[in-house]
């Protein structure tokens, strides 16, 4: 569970989280007609993880080397998926 040490009430955090999920759902509905569902869902989940990591950093959390390596692996996966999609469109 994410610990919040900023003194922000939990209910005030729920609103931006719900807004982010709503935005993700809207972007997903735009992306799905033009792409394969597996790749799109993987990219959406990867970006959600990266956005969550950025928000927790902004709230004052810190990461260990293992967690940073995991974020780097997600970024590499995004690059690979984008590359494979571009190759599939070109070929």
C-alpha positions in Angstrom: 0.0 0.0 0.0 1.3 3.4 -0.9 2.2 5.4 2.2 1.5 9.1 2.0 3.5 11.3 4.4 2.5 14.7 2.9 -0.5 15.3 5.2 -2.9 15.4 2.2 -6.2 13.7 3.1 -6.7 10.4 1.4 -10.0 11.5 -0.2 -8.2 14.4 -2.0 -5.8 11.9 -3.5 -8.7 9.7 -4.8 -9.9 12.5 -7.1 -6.7 12.8 -9.2 -6.3 9.0 -9.2 -9.9 8.6 -10.6 -9.2 11.4 -13.1 -6.1 9.6 -14.3 -7.9 6.3 -14.7 -10.7 8.1 -16.6 -8.1 9.7 -18.9 -6.5 6.3 -19.5 -9.8 4.7 -20.3 -10.6 7.5 -22.8 -7.2 7.2 -24.4 -7.6 3.5 -24.6 -10.9 3.8 -26.4 -9.2 6.1 -29.0 -6.3 3.8 -29.5 -8.0 0.4 -29.6 -9.7 0.7 -33.0 -6.4 1.3 -34.7 -4.1 -1.1 -33.0 -3.7 -4.6 -31.7 -5.3 -4.9 -28.2 -2.4 -6.7 -26.5 0.2 -4.1 -27.4 -2.0 -1.2 -26.6 -2.9 -2.6 -23.2 0.7 -3.4 -22.4 1.7 0.2 -23.3 -1.2 1.7 -21.2 -0.2 -0.4 -18.2 3.5 0.6 -18.6 2.7 4.3 -18.8 0.4 4.0 -15.8 3.3 2.5 -13.8 5.6 5.3 -14.9 3.1 7.9 -14.0 2.5 6.4 -10.6 6.3 6.3 -10.0 6.5 10.0 -10.9 3.7 10.9 -8.6 5.2 9.0 -5.7 8.5 10.8 -6.3 6.7 14.1 -6.3 5.1 13.1 -2.9 8.6 12.5 -1.4 9.0 8.8 -1.7 12.4 7.3 -2.6 13.3 4.2 -4.7 15.9 1.5 -4.2 18.2 0.3 -7.0 15.9 -2.7 -7.6 12.9 -0.5 -8.1 14.8 1.8 -10.4 16.0 -1.2 -12.4 12.3 -2.3 -12.7 11.3 1.2 -14.1 14.2 1.0 -16.5 13.0 -2.4 -17.7 9.5 -1.0 -18.3 10.9 1.9 -20.3 13.0 -0.6 -22.4 9.8 -2.7 -23.0 7.9 0.4 -24.2 10.7 1.2 -26.6 10.7 -2.4 -27.9 6.9 -2.4 -28.3 6.9 0.9 -30.2 9.7 -0.4 -32.4 7.9 -3.6 -33.2 4.7 -1.7 -34.0 6.6 0.7 -36.3 8.2 -2.3 -38.0 4.9 -4.1 -38.5 3.3 -0.9 -40.1 6.3 -0.4 -42.4 6.5 -4.1 -43.5 
